[in-house]
Amino acid sequence: MSYQLYGFLIGKDIHFDIEHRQVYRLSSNGTEKNLMFGTVFFSETMFQLFLYMLNNARGNRVSKDELLVKIWEDKKLSSSPQRLWQVLNGLNKKLMSLGLPDGFIATIRGAGYTVNYKEITPLYYRVSELPIVINDGEFV
């Protein structure tokens, strides 16, 4: 049996669902009367950047050049520092709309970027290897 990354829990009530490419906030104060829900969706580039940052920049620095290569150039896309800034700026604005602090992804002047938030927990699910049924109940 193996495990696959499902997403991330950010703080106590913000979830990053990788499969559905969305971040949502589900908050409750303990009563059924006060339930808040909000969600944001990402473009492909923004999704890849956010996922890369959560996997590699929690407590670490990721250089601008590394991001340009991993998010754009490795996928045969045209990269530029201006495009990186635009996507990061848009990403931070979407995250702020869910209640995360301004600068969730912070610039380290002259050194790159980091995820500037401590409460991030990777979430995994167990992948079971179920048998495949073919021809009159034979299992493979």
N, C-alpha and C positions, 0 to 999 in steps of 0.2 A: 504494500500500500504506500502511496506517495501523497505528498501535500502540494497544493498549488496556491499561489497568492490570490486571494479574493479581492483585497483592497486594503484600506487603512482606516483606523478609527483615529480621528483628530479631536483631541479634547474628550469630552464626554458624550457629545451628541452630533458630531459631524462625521459622515461616512463617505469614503471615496470608493465607489463601486467600479472596478476596472472593466468588467464585462459590459456594463451599460454606459460606460464613459461619462459618468456623472458624479457630482459631489452633492450630497444632500444633508440637510440639517433636520433632525427630528427631535424636538424639545418638548418636555412636559414638566410641569411643576408638581406632578403627582396627582392631579385631579383630571378627570376626563373633560372638564370644561375648558382647560387652557392647554391646548396642544398646538404647537407651531410646526409648520413644515415648509421648507424652502429647498429648491434645487437649482443647480446650474449645470449646463452642458458645455462641452468643450469642442473646439475644432480639433482636427487630427493633430496638428502641430502643438497646440496648447495641451492636449491630452498627453502626448509623448513627453513634452517638457515637464509637466507636473509629475508624471510617473517616474521619470528619470531623477528628478530632484528628490522625491520621497524615498527612492531606493538608494541614492548615492550622496545626498547632501544633508542628511540629518546629522548634525554635529560635525560635519565635514565641509570643506570648501571644494567647489567645483569651478574650474576655470571657464572663462568665456570661450576659449578655443575648444575645450572639451565639449561644451554644449553645442557649439556651431557644427562640430564634426558629428557628434552622436545624434543630434536631433534633425539636422538638415543634410549635411554632406553624405553621411552613410546611406541616406535614403534618396540620394541623387537629386536633392533639392538645392536651390540657390540660397546661400546663407549670407548674412551680413550682421554686423554688430547692431545696426539700427533695427533690423527685423527681430533680433533677439530681445532688444529693449522693448519693442512694441508688444511682443507676445508676453513677456514677463509682466509688463505694466497691466495689460489686459487680464492676465491671470490673477494678479494681486487684487485688482478691482473686483473680479468675480468672487474671490475668496472673502473679501471684505463684506460683500453683500450678504454672505452667510454668517457674518459675525466674527470672522477671524481678524486678527490685528493687521493694520497697515504694515507692510514690510514683512509679511509672512515668509516670503522669499526675499532675503536681504542681500544688498550689494555690499561686498567687501572691497572697498576702493583699491583698485590696482591688482586685486587678487582673485576675483571671481564672485561667486554667489554661495549662499548657504540657506538652509531652511531654518528660520529663526523662531522655532517653536519646539518646546520640549515634549509635549504630551501627544506623541504619535505612536500608534501601535499597529504593526502589520497584522492583518487578519488572513488566515489560511483556511482552506477546506480540504478534507480528505478525499482523495480520488481513489475510488475502489475499482479494481479490475474485475468487472463482471464478465462472465462467460458469454460468448456470442452463440446463439442457437442457430444451427443450420440443419437442414434435412432430417426430419423426423426425430427431433429431440437430441441429436448429437451436439455435444458442446465442444467448442474450440477454445 
